[in-house]
Amino acid sequence: MMVLSPKVRWNILPVGNVMKKIFDIDNDNFNRHQMSFNAMLTSSNVQKLKVAYAEFAMWNAEDAVVLTEKGASKLAAKATEHDLEGFTARDGVVFDKDGHVSNLFFNEDGEIKRRAQTGDKVTDMHGNKSVSSLTINPNMDAETAKAERLEYAVEFAKLNPDLDMIVSPVSLASRLNMGVAHEGLSGERQDLYLPNGDVVKVLLKWLT
């Protein structure tokens, strides 16, 4: 979730240097360091995401996170045999056995991947663990969005096409994870646009 310099390669740096210089964990509360180290050693599919730290109704309460469809695609995993059961594909779109558009897609290499979905667990390099509570599809039709009471969320995703994830800022304050703020502020930032016309300056950040 942070922009890494192309000159920096994890495999040529001691683990301690990676944790301190790239992820700024020395600015976190001490009791988070063990969890950060464990995440560094055990994580797979590590991605950089564009993250907004903001309350989003109750969707990201209690440590939950909200994903956009773009973010869910970045966090995609290899499709399992269960995922592929009865699937069909037409014009690059994957359908499930009931004929509905599925959570699967073809990546650039032609592999079938499964997007992150509600209930999937995500973690960062600061010991924070969350579960996805909602994936926002910016292309959801107006009738469906209204029926599911997601009009605001869909419009929000349309206004912020680069956004991948929305995380509650309360999670940082309650754990004294200042390393997250340091990591985010050291990377590229951009404005966040709200459906009511307001613009929140430099709220979107790259984090890992």
C-alpha positions in Angstrom: 0.0 0.0 0.0 3.0 2.3 -0.3 5.1 3.2 -3.3 8.4 1.4 -3.2 11.4 2.7 -5.0 12.4 0.5 -8.0 15.9 0.6 -6.6 14.7 -1.2 -3.4 14.6 -4.9 -3.5 13.5 -6.9 -0.4 15.6 -9.9 -1.2 18.9 -7.9 -0.9 18.1 -6.1 2.3 18.3 -7.6 5.9 14.8 -8.1 7.3 15.4 -5.6 10.0 16.3 -2.9 7.5 13.2 -3.7 5.4 10.9 -3.4 8.4 12.5 -0.2 9.7 13.4 1.7 6.5 10.6 0.7 4.2 7.7 0.1 6.6 8.6 2.5 9.4 7.6 0.0 12.1 10.0 1.6 14.6 7.3 4.3 14.8 4.7 1.8 15.9 3.9 0.8 19.5 6.5 -1.8 20.6 3.9 -4.6 21.1 3.1 -4.4 17.4 6.7 -5.3 16.3 6.3 -9.1 16.7 3.1 -9.1 14.6 4.8 -6.9 12.0 7.7 -9.4 11.9 5.4 -12.3 11.5 3.5 -10.6 8.7 6.8 -9.9 6.9 7.8 -13.6 7.1 4.4 -15.2 6.3 2.6 -12.9 4.0 1.8 -13.8 0.4 0.4 -11.7 -2.5 1.8 -8.5 -1.0 0.4 -5.5 -2.9 0.6 -1.8 -2.7 -2.9 -0.3 -2.4 -4.3 3.2 -2.5 -5.9 3.6 0.9 -8.2 6.2 2.4 -8.3 6.4 6.2 -11.9 7.5 6.8 -15.1 6.4 8.4 -17.5 4.8 5.9 -20.9 4.5 7.6 -20.6 1.3 9.7 -19.0 -0.7 6.9 -15.5 -0.3 8.3 -16.4 -0.4 12.0 -14.8 -2.9 14.3 -11.7 -3.2 12.2 -13.5 -4.1 9.0 -12.3 -2.7 5.7 -14.1 -1.7 2.6 -12.7 -2.7 -0.8 -13.4 -1.3 -4.2 -13.6 -3.7 -7.1 -10.2 -2.4 -8.2 -8.7 -3.2 -4.8 -10.4 -6.6 -4.7 -8.8 -7.4 -8.1 -5.3 -6.4 -6.8 -5.7 -8.8 -3.8 -7.0 -11.6 -6.1 -5.9 -15.2 -5.3 -5.5 -18.2 -7.6 -8.9 -19.8 -8.3 -9.5 -23.1 -6.5 -11.2 -26.2 -7.9 -14.3 -25.2 -5.9 -14.2 -21.7 -7.5 -14.0 -23.2 -11.0 -16.8 -25.8 -10.5 -19.3 -25.3 -13.3 -17.9 -22.0 -14.6 -18.2 -20.8 -18.1 -16.6 -17.8 -19.9 -18.0 -15.6 -22.6 -16.2 -12.5 -24.1 -13.7 -12.5 -21.2 -16.4 -12.6 -18.5 -16.6 -15.6 -16.2 -20.0 -16.9 -15.1 -20.8 -19.3 -12.3 -22.8 -22.5 -12.6 -26.1 -20.6 -12.2 -25.2 -18.3 -15.1 -24.5 -15.2 -12.9 -21.4 -13.1 -13.3 -18.9 -14.6 -10.9 -16.1 -13.2 -8.8 -13.5 -14.8 -11.2 -11.6 -13.0 -13.9 -8.8 -13.6 -16.4 -5.5 -11.8 -15.6 -3.0 -10.5 -18.1 -1.4 -13.9 -18.3 -4.7 -15.7 -19.0 -4.9 -17.2 -15.6 -8.3 -17.4 -13.8 -8.1 -15.5 -10.5 -10.7 -14.9 -7.7 -11.1 -11.4 -6.5 -11.0 -10.8 -2.7 -14.5 -11.0 -1.4 -16.5 -10.3 1.7 -15.0 -12.2 4.7 -11.5 -12.4 3.3 -8.8 -11.4 5.8 -6.2 -8.8 5.0 -3.2 -7.5 7.0 -0.6 -4.8 6.8 3.0 -4.7 7.8 2.1 -2.9 11.1 0.3 -5.8 12.8 -3.2 -4.6 11.8 -5.5 -7.4 10.7 -8.9 -6.8 9.1 -11.8 -8.5 7.3 -13.4 -7.2 4.2 -17.0 -6.3 4.9 -18.0 -4.8 1.5 -16.7 -4.7 -2.1 -18.0 -1.7 -4.0 -18.6 -2.1 -7.7 -18.6 1.4 -9.3 -20.4 0.0 -12.3 -23.4 -1.3 -10.3 -26.6 -0.2 -12.0 -28.7 2.5 -10.2 -31.6 0.2 -9.5 -29.5 -2.5 -7.8 -27.5 0.2 -5.8 -30.8 1.7 -4.6 -32.2 -1.8 -3.6 -29.0 -2.5 -1.6 -28.8 1.0 -0.2 -25.4 1.5 -1.8 -26.0 4.6 -3.9 -23.5 6.7 -1.9 -20.9 4.0 -1.9 -21.2 3.4 -5.7 -21.0 7.2 -6.4 -18.0 7.5 -4.0 -16.1 4.7 -5.9 -16.9 6.4 -9.2 -15.5 9.7 -8.0 -12.3 8.1 -6.7 -11.3 5.5 -9.4 -7.8 5.1 -7.9 -9.1 4.1 -4.5 -8.5 0.5 -3.4 -9.5 0.3 0.3 -11.1 2.4 3.0 -9.8 1.9 6.6 -11.1 3.4 9.8 -8.6 5.9 11.4 -9.7 4.7 14.8 -7.7 1.5 14.3 -4.5 3.6 14.3 -5.3 5.7 17.3 -6.3 2.7 19.4 -3.1 0.8 18.7 -0.7 3.7 18.5 0.4 2.6 15.0 2.2 5.8 14.0 4.3 3.8 11.6 1.2 3.6 9.3 1.1 7.4 9.2 4.8 7.7 8.5 4.6 5.1 5.7 1.7 6.8 4.1 3.1 10.3 4.4 6.3 9.3 2.8 4.6 8.1 -0.4 2.4 9.6 -3.1 -0.8 11.2 -1.9 -3.9 12.6 -3.6 -7.3 14.2 -2.9 -10.5 12.4 -2.0 -13.7 13.4 -3.7 -17.1 13.1 -1.9 -20.5 12.7 -3.5 -21.7 16.0 -1.9 -19.1 17.9 -3.8 -16.6 18.3 -1.0 -12.9 17.6 -1.6 -10.7 16.2 1.2 -7.1 17.2 0.6 -4.4 14.6 0.3 -6.3 11.8 2.1 -5.5 9.0 -0.3 -2.1 7.3 0.4 -0.1 4.4 -0.8 0.4 1.7 1.8 1.5 -2.0 1.9 
